[in-house]
């Protein structure tokens, strides 16, 4: 597996993976949220602007990505068909090596929390804030 910078050619793939994870994972974890605004147009617009801050892990095809801004992991997704094969660990190691030191996740996302904690990330804050029309609990992680 290699890690590389995203290009404009990756925007459609980034959009598809983010959309799939929001619909399949987040929507089931947080059913009170309004997920309708998080559609293809939303993600396409976001990645059309953000692709220079995205790292991709790939074999013959992209398998996962991380969007990082000023050392904070804004998004971290592995294509669901590639999960459990070390893709996330490879990508997380790459963004750590490039200066990623903080991230947040939904408190109810126990699979993500176990993954980050196994990789040495530690909880530094727990808080609630509005997200997608609901009050959601979050956990902030840092790595020193």
C-alpha positions in Angstrom: 0.0 0.0 0.0 1.2 3.5 -0.8 0.1 6.8 0.6 -0.2 9.8 -1.8 -1.6 13.3 -2.1 -5.1 13.5 -3.6 -5.6 15.0 -7.0 -8.7 16.6 -8.7 -9.2 13.2 -10.4 -9.9 11.7 -6.9 -12.9 14.0 -6.1 -15.6 11.6 -7.4 -14.1 8.7 -5.4 -13.7 10.8 -2.2 -17.3 11.9 -2.6 -18.5 8.3 -3.0 -16.6 7.0 0.1 -17.7 9.8 2.3 -21.3 9.5 1.2 -21.3 5.8 1.8 -19.8 6.1 5.3 -22.2 8.8 6.3 -25.2 6.8 5.1 -24.1 3.4 6.3 -22.3 4.2 9.5 -23.2 7.6 10.9 -26.9 7.5 10.0 -27.3 4.2 11.9 -25.3 5.5 14.9 -27.1 8.8 15.1 -30.6 8.4 13.8 -31.8 11.7 15.3 -29.5 13.7 12.9 -30.7 15.2 9.7 -28.5 13.5 7.1 -30.3 14.9 4.0 -27.9 17.9 3.6 -24.9 15.5 3.4 -25.6 14.4 -0.2 -23.4 14.0 -3.2 -23.4 17.7 -4.0 -22.3 18.5 -0.5 -19.3 16.2 -0.6 -18.4 17.0 -4.2 -18.3 20.7 -3.3 -16.3 20.1 -0.1 -13.7 17.9 -1.9 -13.5 20.2 -4.9 -12.1 22.8 -2.5 -10.3 20.5 0.0 -8.5 17.9 -2.1 -5.1 19.6 -1.6 -5.3 18.6 2.1 -6.3 15.0 1.5 -4.0 12.0 1.8 -5.1 8.7 0.1 -3.9 5.2 0.8 -4.1 2.9 -2.2 -3.1 -0.4 -3.8 -4.2 -0.6 -7.4 -7.1 1.6 -6.4 -7.8 4.1 -3.6 -8.8 2.4 -0.3 -9.1 5.2 2.2 -8.5 8.9 2.8 -7.8 11.5 5.5 -8.6 15.2 5.2 -6.2 17.1 7.5 -6.2 20.8 8.3 -3.4 22.4 10.4 -2.6 19.1 12.1 -6.3 18.2 12.8 -7.9 15.2 11.1 -11.2 16.6 9.8 -12.3 13.3 8.0 -10.9 9.8 8.1 -12.6 7.1 6.1 -11.7 3.7 4.7 -13.8 2.2 1.9 -16.0 -0.2 3.7 -14.9 -3.0 1.3 -11.3 -2.5 2.4 -11.8 -2.4 6.2 -10.0 -4.9 8.3 -6.9 -5.2 6.0 -4.6 -2.6 7.7 -5.6 0.2 5.4 -6.6 2.5 8.3 -3.5 1.8 10.3 -1.3 2.6 7.2 -3.2 5.8 6.6 -3.2 6.9 10.2 0.5 6.3 10.4 1.1 8.4 7.3 -0.9 11.4 8.6 0.8 11.2 12.0 4.2 11.3 10.3 3.0 14.4 8.4 2.0 16.2 11.6 -1.6 15.1 12.5 -2.0 15.5 16.2 -5.7 15.9 16.9 -9.1 14.5 15.8 -12.6 14.1 17.0 -15.2 11.4 16.6 -18.8 10.8 17.6 -18.8 9.4 21.2 -21.1 6.5 20.0 -18.7 5.5 17.3 -17.0 2.8 19.4 -15.3 1.1 16.5 -13.5 4.3 15.5 -12.6 5.0 19.2 -11.1 1.5 19.7 -9.1 2.0 16.5 -7.7 5.4 17.5 -6.9 4.2 21.1 -5.1 1.1 19.8 -2.9 3.5 17.7 -1.9 5.5 20.8 -4.4 8.4 20.6 -5.7 9.6 23.9 -9.0 11.2 24.9 -8.4 14.9 26.0 -12.0 16.1 25.9 -15.6 15.0 25.8 -18.3 17.5 24.8 -21.7 18.0 23.1 -22.4 20.4 20.3 -25.0 20.8 17.5 -24.5 18.7 14.4 -26.9 17.9 11.6 -29.9 19.2 13.5 -29.2 17.3 16.8 -27.1 17.7 19.9 -24.3 15.1 19.5 -21.7 13.9 21.9 -18.1 14.0 20.7 -14.7 12.8 21.9 -11.5 14.8 21.0 -8.3 12.8 20.7 -4.7 13.9 20.7 -1.4 12.2 20.0 1.7 13.7 21.5 
